[in-house]
Amino acid sequence: MRSVVESMKALADLAAQPPVSAVARAFAAAGHELALVGGPVRDAFLGRPVHDLDLTTDATPDQILKIIAPLADAHWDIGRAYGTIGARIGGETVEITTYRSDVYDQVTRKPSVEFGTSLEADLLRRDFTVNALALKLPELVLVDPSGGMDDLLTGTLRTPSTPEVSFGDDPLRMLRAVRFTAQLGFEVDDETRHALTDMAERITIISAERVNEELSKLLRSPSPRRGIELLVDSGLAEFVLPEIPALRLETDEHHHHKDVYQHSLTVLEQAIDLENERHPGEAPDLTLRLAALLHDIGKPATRKLEPGGVVSFYHHDLVGAKLAKKRLRALRYDNDTIADVSRLIELHLRFFGYTDGAWTDSAVRRYVRDAGPLLERLHMLVRADVTTRNRRKSDQLAFAYDDLEDRIAQLAEQEELDSTRPDLDGEQIMSILNLKPSREVGQAYTFLLELRLEEGPLGEEEATRRLLAWWESRS
């Protein structure tokens, strides 16, 4: 965390940026208060990049529009009912919201929107004290009615009012607490932690889309593990992602020193490390991270005690893929993400047969064909899935996967493996066999694709000869 002097300088620099300073001057000239609020103020003290310019004012939405319109390249009032006006000024997006003093009915999370007249009262209705900070503009006065600065210094996450009232007003704040522990590295205080547990079931009144948004932000954070642990320990996961706490009941047959839950968290961490190593500076890969977290959720349903006390989880990859598809669909993830995550889970054990004996070129081709565009993610997931403390076994698996990746690269260079197709396309098949589009054309295509996978490129002449022979053998 920056020193107070450094932080105030960072805030002053932020306030001096053309969009903010122009808006501040315009509101002051119109006789209205204006303050930079919440995340930007917090992040300036933490030394984090500031992405959003959130401002609050005593002006009403109509007054905001009147003041902002002459300055803006564009403006919109989609949030007018909640007091928010957005604008694009000098290439930057700013959102300006009227002070609020909402009233919640403690049954739904939809407030009766009421505008307020006090900055301090507006701050006290916010989710956490570290977000209840404001910088008055243009005078650069820090406003902190709930001790947010002290909590920033100690890394504490605490609600401005009692957590029972805050979470009762808006249960989504419980998931935000989970996310902030991962994003900011903070700890929730004891009172807040108890409230998370006591009120966990209230998260069920939140829409799946909003839960999805918070879980996705959590997984995209640099170190989501501590947030997931709070999600599980508080009991919230039982209502939003129950497959994860269920993993604590099982013991992984390959990793007797840790349960499947801890193994899954380690796989997630290792997948993130590989993602950062292979694609530095790129946006977090939500699909890979979901697959890493969920890759073993089929184990509780497939757990079986074998003779000799050995525990097996046969077909947990297939069962897990189905469970992941069901859960992600319930959480309203998009179809592509659902399909890709379930496919990665389905394929994540395929590699482990490679260590039993050298794969043929045909087996390598099938591995690549089945992974398709997910091959790079599958590489990272499979490598991350090795969490054994046995150094010899870990090295053996790493060397084996190095060898597999080398063979994939060699075959790709020789055969354009990443776009494996038969030597003849559908039009050629129909011409050679004098067929119209039909089921038989699909069967012929599959036959030629199998030949391609087994033997590599054949060339059009040899493929034609084989196709005719196959067709005649069907008579």
Disulfide bonds with the S-S distance in Angstrom:
none
